[in-house]
Amino acid sequence: MEKRSLSFYVLAAFFGLFVLFLYGPTMTIGILSFQGPTGGLTFPMRGVSLHWFRELFEQQAVGDIWGAFRRSFALGLMVMVTTVVVSVMSGLAFRKRFKGSGVLFYMAITSLVIPSILISLGVGLIFNQLGLKIHWATSGFGSQLTWTLPFGLLIMFAVFNRFDKSYEEAARDQGATQWQTIRHVVLPIIAPSLIGVALFGFTLSYDEFARTLLTSGSYNTLPLEVFGMTTNVTTPVIYALGTLTTLFSFGIIGVFLISVRIMAKRRAKMGNDAGKAV
């Protein structure tokens, strides 16, 4: 067996520190959420129990945790669906060069480099000037799309740049219409990428704070609610909330990854069946 060089161990140690830095705070919150009934917000722990998780489902003195969760979940689904649809349509449109396509592309991704709080402030001012009510489902929805759409567009552009057009030509040779080609050939092939765009859209929306801060109106989303709780709640119940929301996020990622594997196996099976038919 070949002996490892010193650089390998140095890089491995550096990567280990990076992982610890990345997940250390989350692990700390997870551990402290299992404090006993008399536990506080810091170490050392005072007992071990599920008390604060049970407390989380009781009526809280401040805030509306589960209402905020429902709003964030609904907003995440709205943003996810819109991001997928617009990204696919834009990717299809940009497959052919047209006048002004370069300018339009850079305008679409400019919002990635603009400070998020300025986007939130600008959207809020526009709604005020137009006399429209600021609400998480309207102004909040629009401000979050300025964050998720550029990512979706970049992914779709990369996918279609590598897309083999011979599949579409073969479908048209068999008499398929343009819509049939898109539905039965293009979309199944790019389905794993669509799941990636959907995952980006949902998680970025569910987790977004700055772009929602001045556009959510009277009702907080979950990130805003958690931030507000940090100034009012002085018990580990806030850690229990953080642990559950983290597990929920990992669960969403797991569902998407399983969906990608199922689609990949289905595509492989379809390819094998087509090969046997030939």
Secondary structure, 3 states (H helix, E strand, C coil): CCCCCHHHHHHHHHHHHHHHHHHHHHHHHHHHCCECCCCCCCCCCCCECCHHHHHHCCCCCCCCHHHHHHHHHHHHHHHHHHHHHHHHHHHHHCCCCCCCHHHHHHHHHHHHCCCHHHHHHHHHHHHHHCCCCCCCCCHHHHHHHHHHHHHHHHHHHHHHHCCCCHHHHHHHHCCCCHHHHHHHHHHHHHHHHHHHHHHHHHHHHHCCCHHHHCCCCCCCCHHHHHHHHCCCCCCCHHHHHHHHHHHHHHHHHHHHHHHHHHHHHHHHHHHHHHHHHC
